[in-house]
């Protein structure tokens, strides 16, 4: 097998996942630059793709399973974004965010969503010999993503943001 082919196969290399994450970060930065707030599209595309590629790196899977993981990542991340929105829409900060803080918040949200989904998919791949546990981990991934609301509130309520 050629070296180029080994680098582009998700099962053999981490390069495809790194490229997906890099392109997602660029998309997030462009979205943040063009609009006041970054939208959910970079998150909805990057998180499932990166998590699915890293799942495939950890454990070989059929095309149907890979497609199911990608679709569940998209649907679950969409539901989690809605949960974050509903959890923060009526929460009032002590003061308005500055432009730098807003960029930091949106970047942190992006990274949290990608890291949370990737971590849950990675744990599911490691526990594939226990199907119930793997399924529970996959289904709970959006809840871990929504934990961003709790983390943000903890930072605000403890006085780290004032």
Secondary structure, 3 states (H helix, E strand, C coil): CCHHHHHHCCCCCCHHHHHHHHHHHHHHHHHHHHCCCCCCHHHHHHHHHHHHHHHHHHCCCCHHHHHHHHHHHHHHHHHHHHHHHHHHCCCCCCCCCCHHHHHHHHHHHHHHHHHHHHHHHHHHHHCCCCHHHHHHHHHHHHHHHHHHHHHHHHHHHCCCCC
